[in-house]
Amino acid sequence: MVVSAEKNLKTLFRNDVHINDKLKGVNQWQKITMDSYFPDNLKDNTIVKIYFWNPGKKNIFVDDFTVEIF
């Protein structure tokens, strides 16, 4: 899972979690959480991206994906 903040094609902030490191088993749903704290100096027109990056050839399944901002 990746959270990034970008402006003018430059990455200003990036946080990621390797899902494989969090898995406790296979063929079962598991809850995985991630916290990200953005720097205070990000401008209003910064683009925030939240996504799953899968460089492998196997499918991944994501269900009940929730983003909370506060």
Biopython code that builds the backbone (N, CA, C, O; Angstrom):
import numpy as np
from Bio.PDB.StructureBuilder import StructureBuilder

atoms = [
    (1, "MET", "N", (0.854, -1.157, 0.000)),
    (1, "MET", "CA", (0.000, 0.000, 0.000)),
    (1, "MET", "C", (0.901, 1.221, 0.000)),
    (1, "MET", "O", (1.929, 1.249, 0.678)),
    (2, "VAL", "N", (0.516, 2.211, -0.752)),
    (2, "VAL", "CA", (1.342, 3.410, -0.889)),
    (2, "VAL", "C", (0.489, 4.654, -0.659)),
    (2, "VAL", "O", (-0.642, 4.743, -1.136)),
    (3, "VAL", "N", (1.046, 5.605, 0.076)),
    (3, "VAL", "CA", (0.482, 6.940, 0.218)),
    (3, "VAL", "C", (1.580, 7.902, -0.205)),
    (3, "VAL", "O", (2.701, 7.845, 0.300)),
    (4, "SER", "N", (1.243, 8.788, -1.143)),
    (4, "SER", "CA", (2.262, 9.748, -1.575)),
    (4, "SER", "C", (1.628, 11.119, -1.778)),
    (4, "SER", "O", (0.426, 11.234, -2.016)),
    (5, "ALA", "N", (2.456, 12.152, -1.681)),
    (5, "ALA", "CA", (2.056, 13.521, -1.978)),
    (5, "ALA", "C", (2.998, 14.013, -3.068)),
    (5, "ALA", "O", (4.219, 13.906, -2.955)),
    (6, "GLU", "N", (2.399, 14.558, -4.132)),
    (6, "GLU", "CA", (3.194, 14.949, -5.291)),
    (6, "GLU", "C", (2.799, 16.331, -5.784)),
    (6, "GLU", "O", (1.653, 16.758, -5.646)),
    (7, "LYS", "N", (3.769, 17.014, -6.357)),
    (7, "LYS", "CA", (3.513, 18.315, -6.977)),
    (7, "LYS", "C", (4.505, 18.485, -8.118)),
    (7, "LYS", "O", (5.704, 18.263, -7.948)),
    (8, "ASN", "N", (3.999, 18.878, -9.278)),
    (8, "ASN", "CA", (4.826, 19.083, -10.474)),
    (8, "ASN", "C", (5.679, 17.856, -10.776)),
    (8, "ASN", "O", (6.864, 17.974, -11.087)),
    (9, "LEU", "N", (5.067, 16.678, -10.683)),
    (9, "LEU", "CA", (5.696, 15.390, -10.982)),
    (9, "LEU", "C", (6.844, 15.046, -10.034)),
    (9, "LEU", "O", (7.644, 14.161, -10.338)),
    (10, "LYS", "N", (6.937, 15.725, -8.899)),
    (10, "LYS", "CA", (7.943, 15.412, -7.895)),
    (10, "LYS", "C", (7.255, 14.837, -6.662)),
    (10, "LYS", "O", (6.225, 15.349, -6.225)),
    (11, "THR", "N", (7.820, 13.783, -6.108)),
    (11, "THR", "CA", (7.286, 13.188, -4.894)),
    (11, "THR", "C", (7.817, 13.969, -3.694)),
    (11, "THR", "O", (9.025, 14.037, -3.466)),
    (12, "LEU", "N", (6.897, 14.555, -2.932)),
    (12, "LEU", "CA", (7.259, 15.335, -1.758)),
    (12, "LEU", "C", (7.220, 14.497, -0.484)),
    (12, "LEU", "O", (7.903, 14.799, 0.495)),
    (13, "PHE", "N", (6.416, 13.449, -0.514)),
    (13, "PHE", "CA", (6.250, 12.566, 0.637)),
    (13, "PHE", "C", (5.826, 11.204, 0.128)),
    (13, "PHE", "O", (5.059, 11.108, -0.830)),
    (14, "ARG", "N", (6.316, 10.157, 0.756)),
    (14, "ARG", "CA", (5.902, 8.800, 0.400)),
    (14, "ARG", "C", (6.004, 7.914, 1.633)),
    (14, "ARG", "O", (6.977, 7.968, 2.386)),
    (15, "ASN", "N", (4.983, 7.109, 1.813)),
    (15, "ASN", "CA", (4.978, 6.113, 2.875)),
    (15, "ASN", "C", (4.393, 4.847, 2.273)),
    (15, "ASN", "O", (3.395, 4.904, 1.555)),
    (16, "ASP", "N", (4.998, 3.717, 2.557)),
    (16, "ASP", "CA", (4.445, 2.472, 2.020)),
    (16, "ASP", "C", (4.565, 1.363, 3.046)),
    (16, "ASP", "O", (5.363, 1.427, 3.981)),
    (17, "VAL", "N", (3.751, 0.351, 2.841)),
    (17, "VAL", "CA", (3.784, -0.837, 3.682)),
    (17, "VAL", "C", (3.782, -2.025, 2.732)),
    (17, "VAL", "O", (2.983, -2.083, 1.797)),
    (18, "HIS", "N", (4.676, -2.965, 2.975)),
    (18, "HIS", "CA", (4.749, -4.170, 2.154)),
    (18, "HIS", "C", (3.751, -5.180, 2.711)),
    (18, "HIS", "O", (3.946, -5.734, 3.794)),
    (19, "ILE", "N", (2.698, -5.406, 1.966)),
    (19, "ILE", "CA", (1.609, -6.261, 2.437)),
    (19, "ILE", "C", (2.095, -7.664, 2.740)),
    (19, "ILE", "O", (1.648, -8.268, 3.716)),
    (20, "ASN", "N", (2.991, -8.195, 1.939)),
    (20, "ASN", "CA", (3.491, -9.557, 2.191)),
    (20, "ASN", "C", (4.112, -9.690, 3.574)),
    (20, "ASN", "O", (4.051, -10.757, 4.186)),
    (21, "ASP", "N", (4.707, -8.613, 4.066)),
    (21, "ASP", "CA", (5.299, -8.641, 5.400)),
    (21, "ASP", "C", (4.243, -8.706, 6.501)),
    (21, "ASP", "O", (4.541, -9.114, 7.624)),
    (22, "LYS", "N", (3.012, -8.307, 6.186)),
    (22, "LYS", "CA", (1.927, -8.265, 7.171)),
    (22, "LYS", "C", (1.052, -9.516, 7.157)),
    (22, "LYS", "O", (0.299, -9.754, 8.101)),
    (23, "LEU", "N", (1.143, -10.316, 6.093)),
    (23, "LEU", "CA", (0.258, -11.481, 5.967)),
    (23, "LEU", "C", (0.622, -12.572, 6.957)),
    (23, "LEU", "O", (1.795, -12.869, 7.179)),
    (24, "LYS", "N", (-0.413, -13.165, 7.550)),
    (24, "LYS", "CA", (-0.209, -14.242, 8.521)),
    (24, "LYS", "C", (-0.597, -15.601, 7.955)),
    (24, "LYS", "O", (-0.340, -16.631, 8.579)),
    (25, "GLY", "N", (-1.202, -15.608, 6.799)),
    (25, "GLY", "CA", (-1.630, -16.851, 6.184)),
    (25, "GLY", "C", (-2.020, -16.588, 4.742)),
    (25, "GLY", "O", (-1.879, -15.469, 4.248)),
    (26, "VAL", "N", (-2.505, -17.607, 4.073)),
    (26, "VAL", "CA", (-2.927, -17.460, 2.681)),
    (26, "VAL", "C", (-4.389, -17.851, 2.548)),
    (26, "VAL", "O", (-4.942, -18.559, 3.390)),
    (27, "ASN", "N", (-4.998, -17.378, 1.477)),
    (27, "ASN", "CA", (-6.387, -17.702, 1.145)),
    (27, "ASN", "C", (-7.370, -17.335, 2.250)),
    (27, "ASN", "O", (-8.341, -18.052, 2.491)),
    (28, "GLN", "N", (-7.113, -16.221, 2.916)),
    (28, "GLN", "CA", (-8.050, -15.727, 3.919)),
    (28, "GLN", "C", (-7.960, -14.209, 3.968)),
    (28, "GLN", "O", (-6.904, -13.632, 3.710)),
    (29, "TRP", "N", (-9.078, -13.564, 4.301)),
    (29, "TRP", "CA", (-9.091, -12.114, 4.417)),
    (29, "TRP", "C", (-8.389, -11.705, 5.697)),
    (29, "TRP", "O", (-8.534, -12.346, 6.738)),
    (30, "GLN", "N", (-7.626, -10.627, 5.601)),
    (30, "GLN", "CA", (-6.920, -10.111, 6.764)),
    (30, "GLN", "C", (-7.010, -8.596, 6.768)),
    (30, "GLN", "O", (-6.987, -7.959, 5.715)),
    (31, "LYS", "N", (-7.109, -8.036, 7.936)),
    (31, "LYS", "CA", (-7.138, -6.581, 8.069)),
    (31, "LYS", "C", (-5.701, -6.068, 8.158)),
    (31, "LYS", "O", (-4.907, -6.536, 8.973)),
    (32, "ILE", "N", (-5.391, -5.105, 7.309)),
    (32, "ILE", "CA", (-4.077, -4.464, 7.314)),
    (32, "ILE", "C", (-4.309, -2.966, 7.406)),
    (32, "ILE", "O", (-5.095, -2.415, 6.636)),
    (33, "THR", "N", (-3.644, -2.307, 8.328)),
    (33, "THR", "CA", (-3.806, -0.866, 8.488)),
    (33, "THR", "C", (-2.477, -0.161, 8.263)),
    (33, "THR", "O", (-1.402, -0.757, 8.334)),
    (34, "MET", "N", (-2.596, 1.126, 7.988)),
    (34, "MET", "CA", (-1.404, 1.936, 7.731)),
    (34, "MET", "C", (-1.712, 3.372, 8.155)),
    (34, "MET", "O", (-2.776, 3.899, 7.828)),
    (35, "ASP", "N", (-0.806, 3.996, 8.868)),
    (35, "ASP", "CA", (-0.940, 5.404, 9.249)),
    (35, "ASP", "C", (0.112, 6.211, 8.513)),
    (35, "ASP", "O", (1.261, 5.787, 8.388)),
    (36, "SER", "N", (-0.291, 7.381, 8.027)),
    (36, "SER", "CA", (0.658, 8.294, 7.381)),
    (36, "SER", "C", (0.427, 9.691, 7.927)),
    (36, "SER", "O", (-0.713, 10.131, 8.072)),
    (37, "TYR", "N", (1.493, 10.373, 8.222)),
    (37, "TYR", "CA", (1.430, 11.734, 8.733)),
    (37, "TYR", "C", (2.170, 12.639, 7.752)),
    (37, "TYR", "O", (3.392, 12.564, 7.622)),
    (38, "PHE", "N", (1.418, 13.489, 7.067)),
    (38, "PHE", "CA", (2.008, 14.365, 6.070)),
    (38, "PHE", "C", (2.774, 15.508, 6.731)),
    (38, "PHE", "O", (2.413, 15.953, 7.820)),
    (39, "PRO", "N", (3.824, 15.978, 6.076)),
    (39, "PRO", "CA", (4.542, 17.144, 6.600)),
    (39, "PRO", "C", (3.617, 18.369, 6.631)),
    (39, "PRO", "O", (2.718, 18.495, 5.799)),
    (40, "ASP", "N", (3.841, 19.247, 7.574)),
    (40, "ASP", "CA", (3.008, 20.442, 7.710)),
    (40, "ASP", "C", (3.177, 21.431, 6.564)),
    (40, "ASP", "O", (2.303, 22.270, 6.348)),
    (41, "ASN", "N", (4.269, 21.353, 5.834)),
    (41, "ASN", "CA", (4.555, 22.366, 4.816)),
    (41, "ASN", "C", (4.015, 22.029, 3.427)),
    (41, "ASN", "O", (4.413, 22.678, 2.460)),
    (42, "LEU", "N", (3.133, 21.052, 3.286)),
    (42, "LEU", "CA", (2.550, 20.753, 1.973)),
    (42, "LEU", "C", (1.591, 21.862, 1.565)),
    (42, "LEU", "O", (0.811, 22.342, 2.386)),
    (43, "LYS", "N", (1.643, 22.266, 0.315)),
    (43, "LYS", "CA", (0.775, 23.319, -0.215)),
    (43, "LYS", "C", (-0.610, 22.766, -0.532)),
    (43, "LYS", "O", (-0.790, 21.557, -0.681)),
    (44, "ASP", "N", (-1.588, 23.670, -0.632)),
    (44, "ASP", "CA", (-2.968, 23.264, -0.897)),
    (44, "ASP", "C", (-3.138, 22.526, -2.218)),
    (44, "ASP", "O", (-4.017, 21.670, -2.326)),
    (45, "ASN", "N", (-2.333, 22.828, -3.215)),
    (45, "ASN", "CA", (-2.496, 22.203, -4.528)),
    (45, "ASN", "C", (-1.648, 20.941, -4.702)),
    (45, "ASN", "O", (-1.419, 20.496, -5.827)),
    (46, "THR", "N", (-1.189, 20.371, -3.603)),
    (46, "THR", "CA", (-0.454, 19.103, -3.650)),
    (46, "THR", "C", (-1.431, 17.964, -3.930)),
    (46, "THR", "O", (-2.537, 17.949, -3.390)),
    (47, "ILE", "N", (-1.035, 17.027, -4.758)),
    (47, "ILE", "CA", (-1.874, 15.871, -5.090)),
    (47, "ILE", "C", (-1.502, 14.719, -4.175)),
    (47, "ILE", "O", (-0.338, 14.332, -4.076)),
    (48, "VAL", "N", (-2.506, 14.183, -3.511)),
    (48, "VAL", "CA", (-2.308, 13.022, -2.643)),
    (48, "VAL", "C", (-2.790, 11.784, -3.385)),
    (48, "VAL", "O", (-3.896, 11.769, -3.924)),
    (49, "LYS", "N", (-1.964, 10.750, -3.412)),
    (49, "LYS", "CA", (-2.313, 9.493, -4.075)),
    (49, "LYS", "C", (-2.268, 8.362, -3.057)),
    (49, "LYS", "O", (-1.344, 8.270, -2.249)),
    (50, "ILE", "N", (-3.276, 7.512, -3.109)),
    (50, "ILE", "CA", (-3.336, 6.335, -2.247)),
    (50, "ILE", "C", (-3.636, 5.159, -3.166)),
    (50, "ILE", "O", (-4.657, 5.143, -3.854)),
    (51, "TYR", "N", (-2.738, 4.171, -3.175)),
    (51, "TYR", "CA", (-2.909, 3.086, -4.134)),
    (51, "TYR", "C", (-2.180, 1.825, -3.675)),
    (51, "TYR", "O", (-1.374, 1.850, -2.746)),
    (52, "PHE", "N", (-2.486, 0.743, -4.347)),
    (52, "PHE", "CA", (-1.802, -0.531, -4.140)),
    (52, "PHE", "C", (-0.881, -0.732, -5.326)),
    (52, "PHE", "O", (-1.325, -0.696, -6.473)),
    (53, "TRP", "N", (0.381, -0.942, -5.063)),
    (53, "TRP", "CA", (1.359, -1.187, -6.117)),
    (53, "TRP", "C", (1.697, -2.660, -6.092)),
    (53, "TRP", "O", (2.118, -3.199, -5.069)),
    (54, "ASN", "N", (1.508, -3.306, -7.229)),
    (54, "ASN", "CA", (1.726, -4.740, -7.327)),
    (54, "ASN", "C", (2.704, -5.028, -8.462)),
    (54, "ASN", "O", (2.279, -5.189, -9.606)),
    (55, "PRO", "N", (3.998, -5.095, -8.174)),
    (55, "PRO", "CA", (4.973, -5.360, -9.226)),
    (55, "PRO", "C", (4.997, -6.823, -9.663)),
    (55, "PRO", "O", (5.612, -7.155, -10.676)),
    (56, "GLY", "N", (4.342, -7.688, -8.916)),
    (56, "GLY", "CA", (4.331, -9.114, -9.244)),
    (56, "GLY", "C", (3.297, -9.437, -10.311)),
    (56, "GLY", "O", (2.553, -8.566, -10.761)),
    (57, "LYS", "N", (3.265, -10.676, -10.700)),
    (57, "LYS", "CA", (2.337, -11.107, -11.742)),
    (57, "LYS", "C", (1.079, -11.763, -11.184)),
    (57, "LYS", "O", (0.154, -12.074, -11.934)),
    (58, "LYS", "N", (1.043, -11.974, -9.867)),
    (58, "LYS", "CA", (-0.131, -12.584, -9.247)),
    (58, "LYS", "C", (-1.156, -11.513, -8.899)),
    (58, "LYS", "O", (-0.803, -10.378, -8.577)),
    (59, "ASN", "N", (-2.436, -11.892, -8.969)),
    (59, "ASN", "CA", (-3.509, -10.975, -8.605)),
    (59, "ASN", "C", (-3.532, -10.754, -7.099)),
    (59, "ASN", "O", (-3.192, -11.643, -6.317)),
    (60, "ILE", "N", (-3.937, -9.565, -6.713)),
    (60, "ILE", "CA", (-4.226, -9.300, -5.311)),
    (60, "ILE", "C", (-5.691, -8.874, -5.234)),
    (60, "ILE", "O", (-6.232, -8.315, -6.188)),
    (61, "PHE", "N", (-6.315, -9.134, -4.120)),
    (61, "PHE", "CA", (-7.713, -8.789, -3.924)),
    (61, "PHE", "C", (-7.823, -7.868, -2.726)),
    (61, "PHE", "O", (-7.274, -8.145, -1.659)),
    (62, "VAL", "N", (-8.542, -6.763, -2.914)),
    (62, "VAL", "CA", (-8.717, -5.767, -1.868)),
    (62, "VAL", "C", (-10.208, -5.578, -1.688)),
    (62, "VAL", "O", (-10.944, -5.419, -2.661)),
    (63, "ASP", "N", (-10.654, -5.595, -0.437)),
    (63, "ASP", "CA", (-12.066, -5.421, -0.146)),
    (63, "ASP", "C", (-12.201, -4.465, 1.040)),
    (63, "ASP", "O", (-11.354, -4.440, 1.934)),
    (64, "ASP", "N", (-13.261, -3.694, 1.031)),
    (64, "ASP", "CA", (-13.553, -2.760, 2.129)),
    (64, "ASP", "C", (-12.389, -1.825, 2.395)),
    (64, "ASP", "O", (-11.940, -1.675, 3.531)),
    (65, "PHE", "N", (-11.912, -1.204, 1.340)),
    (65, "PHE", "CA", (-10.817, -0.245, 1.434)),
    (65, "PHE", "C", (-11.374, 1.074, 1.972)),
    (65, "PHE", "O", (-12.312, 1.626, 1.398)),
    (66, "THR", "N", (-10.811, 1.578, 3.055)),
    (66, "THR", "CA", (-11.291, 2.793, 3.700)),
    (66, "THR", "C", (-10.142, 3.769, 3.906)),
    (66, "THR", "O", (-9.046, 3.376, 4.306)),
    (67, "VAL", "N", (-10.399, 5.039, 3.632)),
    (67, "VAL", "CA", (-9.434, 6.096, 3.894)),
    (67, "VAL", "C", (-10.074, 7.061, 4.880)),
    (67, "VAL", "O", (-11.186, 7.540, 4.659)),
    (68, "GLU", "N", (-9.368, 7.343, 5.968)),
    (68, "GLU", "CA", (-9.842, 8.303, 6.960)),
    (68, "GLU", "C", (-8.831, 9.430, 7.052)),
    (68, "GLU", "O", (-7.638, 9.191, 7.242)),
    (69, "ILE", "N", (-9.307, 10.649, 6.917)),
    (69, "ILE", "CA", (-8.430, 11.821, 6.997)),
    (69, "ILE", "C", (-8.908, 12.690, 8.149)),
    (69, "ILE", "O", (-10.071, 13.086, 8.212)),
    (70, "PHE", "N", (-7.992, 12.974, 9.049)),
    (70, "PHE", "CA", (-8.342, 13.862, 10.164)),
    (70, "PHE", "C", (-7.113, 14.574, 10.674)),
    (70, "PHE", "O", (-7.203, 15.366, 11.612)),
]
sb = StructureBuilder()
sb.init_structure("model")
sb.init_model(0)
sb.init_chain("A")
sb.init_seg("    ")
for serial, (resi, resn, name, xyz) in enumerate(atoms, 1):
    if name == "N":
        sb.init_residue(resn, " ", resi, " ")
    sb.init_atom(name, np.array(xyz, "f"), 0.0, 1.0, " ", f" {name:<3s}", serial, name[0])
structure = sb.get_structure()
